[in-house]
Amino acid sequence: MKKIKNIESRNILTTSKNKLIMLMIIIMSAISMSGCNLVSMAKRSYSNAMMEKVWKDESRIARVPFKLLNDHIIMPVSINGGHPLNFILDSGAATTVIFESHRTKKIELDRSFPISLSGAGHGKSSIAFNVKDTDITVGSLTLKGASVVYLPVDSAQFFKSLDEVYFDGVIGYDFLQRFPLEIDYERMIVSIYRDTSDLPDLTSDEWQKLELNIESRMPTLVTNLKISSGNSARVKLILDTGYTDALSIDVSSSENLSAPQHFYNASLKGMSGRESAMIANTQSINFGVNSIANFPGFYEESSNISNVNGVMGNKILSQFNLVFDYDNEQLFIKPNQRFSIQILMDKSGLQVYPHLLGGYIDDVAIDSGAELLGLKRGDIITTFNETAVTDETLTLLQKTLASNLATIEICWVSKGKNNCGSLELSTLL
């Protein structure tokens, strides 16, 4: 019998195709196909295939604590033996990328091998760097001699300044392809296993095995989606721990999909500038025998050619403990304590990201309480209900913006001027 969940009390801050690092999904294909860059790609792939795996003290499991920030899995990673940095564990990342940040600017990296990234900023090419002979340490495990991409903030179109960069890089395929990996969202621990024989017992009724296809370095899964009554389809989705919302669907990717009838519009960050999407209630989606019901999803009508229909993100994935086994193309899932918590629709009209000074407003929905109050893109929320906005309180802010409160008191900075006022919350659909 299917486990049916009518989700109860968890927020979703409508954060766009809040894959701030959507570049990681497409970076391998976005590199322009000049002869030099083709050679660079080939060398990087060969170098990473030859990486040495070094385990400290003959350990067989690397256990790494993590925290959730903006629904990203943030874990400590050391580059070339340096101090731990904040990296995102991203199953949608095709390669390891180091972002320019306040912390990574202090690292000595060889940037003598530039690569051109196309498609950023309305077709404008940007420059990143192929950094060779890099050591990546996660817990008791080190991959030695890796080639990684270094991305300056000017080339990351979704960041305007270093103060907006709240992570130092991403890791994904480089580790997932080599080791079975468990994400325990209850204990907030990532476990990297030396071999499948080191995995815990996954044969109990608590765990369910799902078949994966690893395509373009990303895990995909076919499942059932019901956008609304009479609008259901089989869809192929990327399972992306780096996408911080629940679901993103390209309704033009299948003749069996159609746009939702009731929605509101959002302007999202994209590789080619701003993109528009419809935010609507999703009736249900299946994840194994589990049904997730009545949650907000992002729907687009895109002209991009793709063999997938969309992305399942960390707001859904984090309701399960996960074991990825790329080598055998399988995934084990087990509902955790977050499974009974509802993913709620934002009621403020705001898209808010972490920022060094508080919560950065990236978009304001039309006719929302935020627009009525005069909030604008680029403003920074500093307090809400007398609570300072920090990395530790951002999740609470997001929950509050999706709560049943009629108003909340906020203070924000706009063009250097301090403001305070009452933000009205109401259903936007």
HUTAMO-V203995 format. One record per pair of residues at least 12 apart in sequence whose C-alpha atoms are under 10 Angstrom apart, sorted by the first residue. I is the first residue (numbers start at 1). J is the second residue. Records with the same first field share a line. If there is no record, write none. Layout:
# HUTAMO-V203995
I=J + J
This chain:
# HUTAMO-V203995
1=289 + 290
2=286 + 288 + 289 + 290 + 291
3=286 + 288 + 289 + 290 + 291 + 292 + 335
4=284 + 286 + 289 + 290 + 291 + 292 + 293
5=284 + 290 + 291 + 292 + 293 + 294 + 339 + 340 + 341 + 342
6=284 + 291 + 292 + 293 + 294 + 295 + 339 + 340 + 341 + 342 + 343
7=291 + 292 + 293 + 294 + 295 + 338 + 339 + 340 + 341 + 342 + 343 + 344
8=293 + 294 + 339 + 340 + 341 + 342 + 343 + 344
9=338 + 340 + 341 + 342 + 343 + 344 + 399 + 402 + 403
10=295 + 315 + 338 + 339 + 340 + 341 + 342 + 343 + 344 + 345 + 398 + 399 + 402 + 403
11=295 + 296 + 315 + 341 + 342 + 343 + 344 + 345 + 346 + 347 + 395 + 396 + 397 + 398 + 399 + 400 + 401 + 402 + 403
12=71 + 244 + 245 + 246 + 295 + 296 + 297 + 315 + 342 + 343 + 344 + 345 + 346 + 347 + 395 + 398 + 399 + 400 + 401 + 402 + 403
13=70 + 244 + 245 + 296 + 343 + 344 + 345 + 346 + 347 + 348 + 349 + 350 + 351 + 352 + 353 + 395 + 397 + 398 + 399 + 400 + 401 + 402
14=244 + 245 + 246 + 266 + 279 + 296 + 297 + 298 + 344 + 345 + 346 + 347 + 348 + 349 + 350 + 351 + 352 + 363 + 398 + 401 + 402
15=70 + 244 + 245 + 266 + 267 + 268 + 269 + 298 + 346 + 349 + 350 + 351 + 352 + 353 + 361 + 362 + 363 + 398
16=243 + 244 + 245 + 248 + 266 + 267 + 268 + 269 + 270 + 275 + 276 + 277 + 278 + 279 + 297 + 298 + 350 + 351 + 352 + 362 + 363
17=243 + 244 + 245 + 246 + 247 + 248 + 249 + 266 + 267 + 268 + 269 + 270 + 275 + 276 + 277 + 297 + 298 + 299 + 300 + 311 + 313
18=70 + 71 + 242 + 243 + 244 + 245 + 246 + 248 + 268 + 269 + 270 + 298 + 313 + 351 + 352 + 353
19=72 + 92 + 158 + 240 + 241 + 242 + 243 + 244 + 245 + 248 + 268 + 269 + 270 + 311 + 313
20=156 + 157 + 158 + 159 + 165 + 242 + 243 + 244 + 268 + 269 + 270 + 271 + 353
21=88 + 90 + 92 + 93 + 97 + 156 + 157 + 158 + 169 + 170 + 242 + 243 + 269 + 270 + 271
22=92 + 93 + 158 + 242 + 243 + 269 + 270 + 271
23=92 + 93 + 94 + 97 + 117 + 119 + 120 + 156 + 157 + 158 + 270 + 271
24=90 + 91 + 92 + 93 + 94 + 95 + 96 + 97 + 170 + 171 + 172 + 242
25=90 + 91 + 92 + 93 + 94 + 95 + 216 + 217 + 218 + 238 + 240 + 242
26=92 + 93 + 94 + 95 + 216 + 271
27=93 + 94 + 95 + 97 + 117 + 118 + 149
28=41 + 93 + 94 + 95 + 117 + 216 + 217
29=41 + 94 + 117 + 118 + 216
30=116 + 117 + 118 + 119 + 120 + 125 + 271
31=115 + 116 + 117 + 118 + 119 + 125 + 126 + 127 + 128
32=115 + 116 + 117 + 118 + 119 + 125
33=116 + 117 + 118
34=115 + 116
36=114 + 115 + 116
37=113 + 114 + 115 + 116 + 117 + 130
38=115
40=113 + 114 + 115 + 130
41=115 + 130 + 147
43=130 + 132 + 147
44=95 + 130 + 131 + 132 + 133 + 146 + 147 + 148 + 149
45=95 + 146 + 147 + 148
46=146 + 147
47=132 + 133 + 145 + 146 + 147 + 148
48=95 + 132 + 133 + 134 + 143 + 144 + 145 + 146 + 147 + 148 + 174
49=145 + 146 + 147 + 174 + 178
50=143 + 144 + 145 + 146
51=133 + 134 + 135 + 142 + 143 + 144 + 145 + 146 + 147 + 174
52=135 + 142 + 143 + 144 + 145 + 146
53=136 + 137 + 141 + 142 + 143 + 144 + 145 + 178 + 194
54=137 + 140 + 141 + 142 + 143 + 144
55=137 + 139 + 140 + 141 + 142 + 143 + 194
56=139 + 140 + 141 + 142
57=140 + 141
58=140 + 141
59=140 + 141 + 193 + 194
60=140 + 141 + 192 + 193 + 194 + 195 + 197 + 198 + 199
61=139 + 140 + 141 + 179 + 180 + 181 + 190 + 191 + 192 + 193 + 194 + 195 + 198 + 199
62=138 + 139 + 140 + 141 + 142 + 181 + 189 + 190 + 191 + 192 + 193 + 194
63=138 + 139 + 140 + 141 + 181 + 182 + 183 + 189 + 190 + 191 + 192 + 193
64=76 + 77 + 138 + 139 + 140 + 183 + 188 + 189 + 190 + 191 + 192
65=139 + 183 + 184 + 187 + 188 + 189 + 190 + 191
66=86 + 87 + 88 + 89 + 183 + 184 + 185 + 187 + 188 + 189 + 190
67=86 + 88 + 185 + 187 + 188 + 189 + 392
68=88 + 185 + 188 + 244 + 318 + 391 + 392 + 395
69=88 + 166 + 167 + 244 + 353 + 354 + 391 + 392 + 393 + 394 + 395
70=166 + 243 + 244 + 245 + 314 + 315 + 352 + 353 + 354 + 391 + 394 + 395 + 398
71=241 + 242 + 243 + 244 + 245 + 313 + 314 + 315 + 318 + 395
72=87 + 88 + 89 + 90 + 167 + 241 + 242 + 243 + 244 + 245 + 313 + 314 + 315 + 318
73=86 + 87 + 88 + 89 + 90 + 170 + 183 + 185 + 188 + 189 + 190 + 241 + 242 + 244 + 314 + 318
74=86 + 87 + 88 + 89 + 90 + 166 + 167 + 168 + 169 + 170 + 242
75=87 + 88 + 89 + 138 + 139 + 167 + 170 + 171 + 188 + 189 + 190
76=88 + 89 + 137 + 138 + 139 + 168
77=89 + 136 + 137 + 138 + 139 + 142 + 168 + 169 + 170 + 171
78=135 + 136 + 137 + 138 + 139 + 142
79=98 + 104 + 107 + 108 + 109 + 134 + 135 + 136 + 137 + 138 + 142 + 143 + 144
80=107 + 108 + 109 + 133 + 134 + 135 + 136 + 137 + 142 + 144 + 145
81=134 + 135 + 136 + 137 + 142
82=107 + 135 + 136 + 137
83=103 + 107
84=103 + 137 + 138 + 139 + 168
85=98 + 103 + 104 + 167 + 168 + 169
86=103 + 104 + 166 + 167 + 168 + 169 + 170
87=99 + 138 + 166 + 167 + 168 + 169 + 170 + 171 + 172
88=167 + 168 + 169 + 170 + 171 + 172 + 241 + 242
89=169 + 170 + 171 + 172 + 173 + 175 + 176 + 183 + 190 + 240 + 241 + 242
90=169 + 170 + 171 + 172 + 173 + 176 + 218 + 239 + 240 + 241 + 242 + 243 + 314
91=170 + 171 + 172 + 173 + 174 + 175 + 176 + 217 + 218 + 219 + 238 + 239 + 240 + 241 + 242 + 243 + 313 + 324
92=170 + 171 + 172 + 173 + 216 + 217 + 218 + 219 + 220 + 238 + 239 + 240 + 241 + 242 + 243 + 311 + 313
93=170 + 171 + 172 + 173 + 174 + 217 + 218 + 240 + 241 + 242
94=170 + 171 + 172 + 173 + 174 + 216 + 217 + 218
95=147 + 148 + 149 + 170 + 171 + 172 + 173 + 174 + 175 + 217
96=136 + 146 + 147 + 148 + 149 + 150 + 169 + 170 + 171 + 172 + 173 + 174 + 175
97=128 + 129 + 130 + 131 + 147 + 148 + 149 + 150 + 151 + 168 + 169 + 170 + 171 + 172
98=129 + 131 + 148 + 149 + 150 + 151 + 152 + 167 + 168 + 169 + 170 + 171
99=128 + 149 + 150 + 151 + 152 + 153 + 155 + 156 + 162 + 165 + 166 + 167 + 168 + 169 + 170
100=150 + 151 + 152 + 153 + 154 + 155 + 156 + 161 + 162 + 165 + 167 + 168 + 169
101=151 + 152 + 153 + 161 + 162 + 163 + 164 + 165 + 166 + 167 + 168 + 169
102=162 + 163 + 165 + 166 + 167 + 168
103=162 + 165 + 167 + 168
104=150 + 167 + 168 + 169
105=152 + 168
109=129 + 130 + 131 + 132 + 133 + 134 + 150
110=129 + 130 + 131 + 132 + 133 + 134 + 150
111=128 + 129 + 130 + 131 + 132 + 149 + 150
112=129 + 130 + 131 + 132
113=128 + 129 + 130 + 131 + 132 + 149
114=126 + 127 + 128 + 129 + 130 + 131 + 149 + 150
115=127 + 128 + 129 + 130 + 149 + 150 + 151
116=128 + 129 + 155
117=129 + 151 + 155
118=271 + 272
119=271 + 272 + 273
120=155 + 156 + 157 + 158 + 270 + 271 + 272 + 273
121=155 + 156 + 157 + 158 + 270 + 271 + 272 + 273 + 274
122=270 + 271 + 272 + 273 + 274
123=271 + 272 + 273
124=155 + 272
125=155
126=151 + 152 + 154 + 155 + 156 + 157
127=150 + 151 + 152 + 154 + 155 + 156
128=149 + 150 + 151 + 152 + 153 + 154 + 155 + 156
129=148 + 149 + 150 + 151 + 152
130=147 + 148 + 149 + 150 + 151
131=146 + 147 + 148 + 149 + 150
132=145 + 146 + 147 + 148 + 149
133=145 + 146 + 147 + 148
134=146 + 147 + 148
135=147 + 148
136=148 + 171
138=171 + 175 + 190 + 192
139=190 + 191 + 192
140=192
141=192 + 193 + 194
143=174 + 175
146=174
148=171 + 174
149=169
150=169
151=169
153=165
156=271
157=269 + 270 + 271 + 272 + 273 + 274
158=268 + 269 + 270 + 271 + 272 + 273 + 274 + 362
159=269
160=378
161=355
162=355 + 356
163=354 + 355 + 356 + 357 + 358 + 360
164=353 + 354 + 355 + 356 + 357 + 358 + 359 + 360
165=353 + 354 + 355 + 356
166=353 + 354 + 355 + 356 + 391
167=354
170=242
171=242
172=217 + 218 + 240 + 241 + 242
173=216 + 217 + 218 + 219 + 326
174=217
175=192 + 326
176=192 + 217 + 218 + 219 + 324 + 325 + 326 + 327
177=214 + 217 + 218 + 324 + 325 + 326 + 327 + 328 + 329
178=192 + 193 + 194 + 195 + 325 + 326 + 327
179=191 + 192 + 193 + 194 + 195 + 196 + 324 + 325 + 326 + 327
180=192 + 193 + 194 + 195 + 196 + 197 + 198 + 199 + 323 + 324 + 325 + 326 + 327 + 328 + 330 + 331
181=193 + 194 + 195 + 196 + 199 + 322 + 323 + 324 + 325 + 326 + 331
182=199 + 200 + 321 + 322 + 323 + 324 + 325 + 331 + 332 + 333
183=241 + 317 + 318 + 320 + 321 + 322 + 323 + 324 + 333
184=318 + 319 + 320 + 321 + 322 + 323 + 334 + 336
185=317 + 318 + 319 + 320 + 321 + 322 + 335 + 336 + 337 + 338
186=318 + 319 + 320 + 321 + 336 + 337 + 338
187=321
188=321
190=322 + 323
191=323
192=323 + 324
195=325
196=325 + 327 + 328
199=323 + 325
200=323
202=323 + 332 + 333 + 334
203=332
205=334
206=332 + 333 + 334 + 335 + 336
207=320 + 321 + 322 + 323 + 331 + 332 + 333 + 334 + 335
208=288 + 289 + 290 + 322 + 331 + 332 + 333 + 334 + 335
209=288 + 323 + 330 + 331 + 332 + 333 + 334
210=222 + 287 + 288 + 289 + 324 + 329 + 330 + 331 + 332 + 333
211=288 + 325 + 328 + 329 + 330 + 331 + 332
212=238 + 239 + 324 + 325 + 326 + 328 + 329 + 330 + 331
213=236 + 238 + 326 + 328 + 329 + 330 + 331
214=238 + 326 + 327 + 328 + 329 + 330
215=238 + 307 + 308
217=326
218=238 + 239 + 240 + 326
219=237 + 238 + 239 + 240 + 324 + 325 + 326 + 329 + 330 + 331
220=236 + 237 + 238 + 239 + 240 + 308 + 310 + 311 + 312 + 329
221=235 + 236 + 237 + 238 + 239 + 287 + 288 + 308 + 311 + 312 + 330 + 331
222=234 + 235 + 236 + 237 + 238 + 286 + 287 + 288 + 308 + 309
223=235 + 236 + 237 + 285 + 286 + 287 + 288
224=236 + 284 + 285 + 286 + 287 + 288 + 291
225=249 + 257 + 282 + 283 + 284 + 285 + 286 + 287 + 291 + 292
226=257 + 282 + 283 + 284 + 285 + 286 + 293 + 294
227=249 + 257 + 258 + 259 + 260 + 261 + 280 + 281 + 282 + 283 + 284 + 285 + 294 + 296 + 297 + 299
228=258 + 259 + 260 + 261 + 262 + 280 + 281 + 282 + 283 + 284 + 294
229=282 + 283 + 284
231=256 + 257 + 258 + 259 + 260 + 283
232=256 + 257 + 258 + 283 + 284 + 285
233=254 + 255 + 256 + 257 + 258 + 285
234=254 + 256 + 257 + 285 + 309
235=249 + 253 + 254 + 256 + 257 + 285 + 308 + 309 + 310 + 311
236=249 + 307 + 308 + 309 + 310 + 311 + 312
237=249 + 307 + 308 + 309 + 310 + 311 + 312 + 313
238=308 + 309 + 310 + 311 + 312 + 313
239=310 + 311 + 312 + 313 + 314 + 316 + 317
240=311 + 312 + 313 + 314 + 317
241=311 + 312 + 313 + 314 + 315 + 316 + 317 + 318
242=312 + 313 + 314
243=311 + 312 + 313 + 314 + 315 + 317
244=312 + 313 + 314 + 315 + 316 + 317 + 318
245=296 + 297 + 298 + 311 + 312 + 313 + 314 + 315 + 316 + 317 + 343
246=295 + 296 + 297 + 298 + 311 + 312 + 313 + 314 + 315 + 316 + 317 + 318 + 343
247=282 + 285 + 295 + 296 + 297 + 298 + 299 + 310 + 311 + 312 + 313 + 314 + 315 + 316
248=277 + 278 + 279 + 296 + 297 + 298 + 299 + 300 + 309 + 310 + 311 + 312 + 313
249=277 + 278 + 297 + 298 + 299 + 300 + 301 + 302 + 308 + 309 + 310 + 311 + 312
250=277 + 298 + 299 + 300 + 301 + 302 + 303 + 304 + 306 + 308 + 309 + 310 + 311
251=298 + 299 + 300 + 301 + 302 + 309 + 310
252=299 + 300 + 301 + 302 + 303 + 304 + 305 + 309
253=300 + 301 + 302 + 303 + 304 + 305 + 306 + 307 + 308 + 309 + 310
254=307 + 308 + 309
257=309
258=299 + 300 + 301
259=278 + 280 + 299 + 300 + 301
260=278 + 279 + 280 + 281 + 282 + 297 + 298 + 299 + 300
261=278 + 280 + 281
262=278 + 279 + 280 + 281 + 429
263=277 + 278 + 279 + 280 + 281 + 296 + 297 + 298 + 299 + 428 + 429
264=277 + 278 + 279 + 280 + 298 + 349 + 365 + 366 + 367 + 428 + 429
265=277 + 278 + 279 + 280 + 298 + 299 + 349 + 364 + 365 + 366 + 428 + 429
266=278 + 279 + 298 + 349 + 350 + 351 + 363 + 364 + 365 + 366
267=351 + 362 + 363 + 364 + 365
268=351 + 362 + 363
269=362 + 363
275=300 + 302
276=298 + 299 + 300 + 301 + 302
277=297 + 298 + 299 + 300 + 301 + 302
278=297 + 298 + 299 + 300 + 301
279=296 + 297 + 298 + 299 + 300 + 345 + 346 + 428 + 429
280=294 + 295 + 296 + 297 + 298 + 299 + 345 + 428 + 429
281=293 + 294 + 295 + 296 + 297 + 298 + 344 + 345 + 429
282=294 + 295 + 296 + 297 + 298 + 299
283=295 + 296 + 297
285=312 + 316
287=312 + 316 + 317 + 320 + 333
288=332 + 333 + 334
290=333 + 334 + 335 + 339
292=316 + 319 + 339 + 340 + 342 + 343
293=342 + 343
294=342 + 343 + 344 + 345
295=315 + 316 + 342 + 343 + 344 + 345
296=343 + 344 + 345 + 346
297=312 + 345
298=310 + 311
315=338 + 342 + 343
316=338 + 339 + 343
317=333 + 335 + 338 + 339
318=335 + 336 + 337 + 338 + 339
319=333 + 334 + 335 + 336 + 337 + 338 + 339 + 340 + 341
320=332 + 333 + 334 + 335 + 336 + 337 + 338 + 339
321=333 + 334 + 335 + 336 + 337 + 338
322=334 + 335 + 336
343=399 + 402
344=399 + 401 + 402 + 403
345=399 + 401 + 402 + 403 + 427 + 428 + 429
346=398 + 399 + 400 + 401 + 402 + 403 + 425 + 426 + 427 + 428
347=368 + 369 + 370 + 400 + 401 + 402 + 403 + 404 + 405 + 406 + 424 + 425 + 426 + 427 + 428 + 429
348=364 + 365 + 368 + 369 + 370 + 371 + 398 + 400 + 401 + 402 + 403 + 407 + 408 + 423 + 424 + 425 + 426 + 427 + 428
349=363 + 364 + 365 + 366 + 367 + 368 + 369 + 370 + 371 + 375 + 401 + 402 + 424 + 425 + 426 + 427 + 428
350=362 + 363 + 364 + 365 + 366 + 368 + 369 + 370 + 371 + 375 + 376 + 377 + 398 + 401
351=363 + 364 + 365 + 377 + 398
352=364 + 377 + 378 + 379 + 380 + 381 + 394 + 397 + 398
353=380 + 381 + 391 + 394 + 398
354=380 + 381 + 389 + 390 + 391 + 394 + 395
355=380 + 381 + 382 + 389 + 390 + 391 + 394
356=380 + 389 + 390 + 391
357=380 + 381 + 382 + 388 + 389 + 390 + 391 + 413
358=379 + 380 + 381 + 382 + 383 + 388 + 389 + 390 + 391 + 393 + 394 + 412 + 413
359=378 + 379 + 380 + 381 + 382 + 383 + 388 + 389 + 390 + 391 + 393 + 394 + 397 + 412
360=377 + 378 + 379 + 380 + 381 + 382 + 412 + 413
361=375 + 376 + 377 + 378 + 379 + 380 + 381 + 412
362=376 + 377 + 378 + 379 + 380
363=375 + 376 + 377 + 378 + 379
364=376 + 377 + 378
365=428
366=428
367=428
368=423 + 424 + 425 + 426 + 427 + 428
369=407 + 422 + 423 + 424 + 425 + 426 + 427 + 428
370=422 + 423 + 424 + 425
371=423 + 424
372=423 + 424
373=420 + 421 + 422 + 423 + 424
374=414 + 421 + 423
375=412 + 413 + 414 + 419 + 423
376=414
377=414
378=413 + 414 + 415
379=412 + 413 + 414 + 415 + 416 + 417
380=411 + 412 + 413 + 414 + 415 + 416 + 418
381=397 + 410 + 411 + 412 + 413 + 414 + 418 + 419 + 420
382=410 + 411 + 412 + 413 + 418 + 419 + 420
383=397 + 409 + 410 + 411 + 412 + 420
384=396 + 397 + 400 + 401 + 408 + 409 + 410 + 411 + 412 + 420 + 421 + 422 + 423
385=397 + 400 + 407 + 408 + 409 + 410 + 411 + 422
386=408 + 409 + 410 + 411
387=409 + 410 + 411
388=410 + 411
389=410 + 411
400=425
401=423 + 424 + 425 + 426
402=425 + 426 + 427
403=425 + 426
404=425 + 426 + 427
405=424 + 425 + 426
406=422 + 423 + 424 + 425 + 426
407=421 + 422 + 423 + 424 + 425 + 426
408=421 + 422 + 423 + 424 + 425
409=421 + 422 + 423 + 424
410=422 + 423
411=423
